[in-house]
Amino acid sequence: MSMIPFKRRFRFGMNCANCDNELIAPEWSEYRYERQVHHVWHCWKCDSCFETIVETKVTEDAMTSDEIFPSRMVG
């Protein structure tokens, strides 16, 4: 019986900067500024740590942070 290698249709996370091991999710994430997210990654295979910063694009129909996190104040 022959084996067919599994091919992923979607790619999640990223690959380790040191050993190229696939990382599913960051160890820690932080929302910075209006359009920036900072991620800290840790590879369990080679014990390497590294950081990435993701810049998001702003479009006219994008929601503002006030729309996503509305105020709880009631008048």
Contacts in CASP RR format, 6 or more apart in sequence:
PFRMAT RR
TARGET T0000
AUTHOR 0000-0000-0000
METHOD contacts of the structure
MODEL  1
MSMIPFKRRFRFGMNCANCDNELIAPEWSEYRYERQVHHVWHCWKCDSCF
ETIVETKVTEDAMTSDEIFPSRMVG
12 24 0 8 1.000
12 25 0 8 1.000
13 22 0 8 1.000
13 23 0 8 1.000
13 24 0 8 1.000
13 25 0 8 1.000
13 26 0 8 1.000
14 22 0 8 1.000
14 23 0 8 1.000
14 41 0 8 1.000
14 52 0 8 1.000
15 21 0 8 1.000
15 22 0 8 1.000
15 23 0 8 1.000
16 22 0 8 1.000
16 23 0 8 1.000
16 41 0 8 1.000
16 43 0 8 1.000
16 45 0 8 1.000
16 46 0 8 1.000
16 48 0 8 1.000
16 50 0 8 1.000
17 41 0 8 1.000
17 48 0 8 1.000
17 50 0 8 1.000
18 43 0 8 1.000
18 46 0 8 1.000
18 48 0 8 1.000
18 50 0 8 1.000
19 43 0 8 1.000
19 45 0 8 1.000
19 46 0 8 1.000
19 48 0 8 1.000
21 43 0 8 1.000
21 44 0 8 1.000
21 45 0 8 1.000
21 46 0 8 1.000
23 41 0 8 1.000
23 42 0 8 1.000
23 43 0 8 1.000
26 39 0 8 1.000
26 40 0 8 1.000
26 41 0 8 1.000
26 52 0 8 1.000
27 40 0 8 1.000
27 41 0 8 1.000
27 42 0 8 1.000
27 49 0 8 1.000
28 39 0 8 1.000
28 40 0 8 1.000
29 37 0 8 1.000
29 38 0 8 1.000
29 39 0 8 1.000
29 40 0 8 1.000
30 37 0 8 1.000
30 38 0 8 1.000
31 37 0 8 1.000
32 38 0 8 1.000
32 53 0 8 1.000
34 58 0 8 1.000
34 65 0 8 1.000
35 55 0 8 1.000
35 56 0 8 1.000
35 57 0 8 1.000
35 58 0 8 1.000
36 53 0 8 1.000
36 54 0 8 1.000
36 55 0 8 1.000
36 56 0 8 1.000
37 53 0 8 1.000
37 54 0 8 1.000
37 56 0 8 1.000
38 51 0 8 1.000
38 52 0 8 1.000
38 53 0 8 1.000
38 54 0 8 1.000
39 51 0 8 1.000
39 52 0 8 1.000
39 53 0 8 1.000
39 54 0 8 1.000
40 49 0 8 1.000
40 50 0 8 1.000
40 51 0 8 1.000
41 49 0 8 1.000
41 50 0 8 1.000
41 51 0 8 1.000
41 52 0 8 1.000
42 48 0 8 1.000
42 49 0 8 1.000
43 49 0 8 1.000
END
